[in-house]
Amino acid sequence: MLELYHQGSSACSAKVRFALAEKRLEWVSRYVDILKGEQFDPQFLALNPKAVVPVLVHGGAVIPESTVICEYLEDAFPEHSIYPASPLERARVRAWTKAVDEELHPACSALTYIASHRHTILRHGAGSFDEFLAHGPAEGREARTLKWQWIRTGFDAPGAADKIRLYDAYLHRMDRDLAGREWLVGDGFSMADAAMAPYLNRLAALSMEGLWRGGRLPRLERWFERVRERPAFAPALIEWVPDDLANEMRENGRRSWPDVAALLGIA
Ligand SMILES: N[C@@H](CCC(=O)N[C@@H](CS)C(=O)NCC(=O)O)C(=O)O
């Protein structure tokens, strides 16, 4: 049995759900509400001391890290492959997934917390976050401290503007790489597309499609339309987000858009 510890709006969780759906694999949901602090429950910390989702449990074996999980799924269930066959194209897919893990995901966390999640967490009462920052394990501490600054101070947090510029730089890079092609690597949909899709979807969920619409990044706009048309897209990326959270992200994002647009010089 495949069990996935995940959360609706988490981009890393969405990536794994997308891979599972494209590979037509059945899985059991273990929902962890990270906006209410459920990632700090001792049972979850025993699975992942970093206190982040997703975590896959397969036959009792615990596998953290979204990219590692997707590679594991491909190795363990080669049918309906989402990695290209050629070594060079596989390397190109990995270059995208590495960039997501190292740069794009932290930039996305910053924007999401600053533009929306901070309001949700502060409304729920930030007690468990405070407590966990004081007593949590060393693993993941740096990321938690940063997150706390985003929650407390929003756009004024140190480095926030650089993270938003970095996010935008990735959108430009995708648009450039999509010149003359439909998918990011090779001739067909691959894990590179599955890895990037949640980050476009996040911006759409935050009412920030102006980052690519209106002729700004037309190849990226068409790519995202193709991704959205895939049967796996809505079940994996849309339907797990609770309605109240989706509404909150849309409205909070709309209010934050003028700050983001001004920062990036979008009229
Ligand atoms: N490198 C990890 C990052 C995981 C991560 O940052 N997960 C976020 C959601 S996308 C999380 O659980 N955050 C918990 C929190 O905000 O406290 C992966 O790819 O799985």
The ligand as an SDF file (V2000), in Angstrom:
LIG
                    3D

 20 19  0  0  0  0  0  0  0  0999 V2000
   12.4360   19.6100    0.1260 N   0  0  0  0  0  0  0  0  0  0  0  0
   11.1460   19.2370    0.6430 C   0  0  0  0  0  0  0  0  0  0  0  0
   10.3840   20.4820    1.0000 C   0  0  0  0  0  0  0  0  0  0  0  0
    9.0720   20.1600    1.6830 C   0  0  0  0  0  0  0  0  0  0  0  0
    8.3270   21.3910    2.1430 C   0  0  0  0  0  0  0  0  0  0  0  0
    8.8750   22.5020    2.2180 O   0  0  0  0  0  0  0  0  0  0  0  0
    7.0470   21.1870    2.4380 N   0  0  0  0  0  0  0  0  0  0  0  0
    6.2080   22.2850    2.9050 C   0  0  0  0  0  0  0  0  0  0  0  0
    4.9330   22.3120    2.1000 C   0  0  0  0  0  0  0  0  0  0  0  0
    5.2420   22.4710    0.3610 S   0  0  0  0  0  0  0  0  0  0  0  0
    5.8240   22.0520    4.3610 C   0  0  0  0  0  0  0  0  0  0  0  0
    5.5040   20.9640    4.7550 O   0  0  0  0  0  0  0  0  0  0  0  0
    5.8550   23.1090    5.1760 N   0  0  0  0  0  0  0  0  0  0  0  0
    5.5520   22.9920    6.5600 C   0  0  0  0  0  0  0  0  0  0  0  0
    5.4530   24.2990    7.2300 C   0  0  0  0  0  0  0  0  0  0  0  0
    5.1380   25.2620    6.5220 O   0  0  0  0  0  0  0  0  0  0  0  0
    5.6580   24.3840    8.4370 O   0  0  0  0  0  0  0  0  0  0  0  0
   10.4190   18.3740   -0.4010 C   0  0  0  0  0  0  0  0  0  0  0  0
   10.6560   18.5700   -1.5890 O   0  0  0  0  0  0  0  0  0  0  0  0
    9.6230   17.5000   -0.0220 O   0  0  0  0  0  0  0  0  0  0  0  0
  1  2  1  0
  2  3  1  0
  2 18  1  0
  3  4  1  0
  4  5  1  0
  5  6  2  0
  5  7  1  0
  7  8  1  0
  8  9  1  0
  8 11  1  0
  9 10  1  0
 11 12  2  0
 11 13  1  0
 13 14  1  0
 14 15  1  0
 15 16  2  0
 15 17  1  0
 18 19  2  0
 18 20  1  0
M  END
$$$$
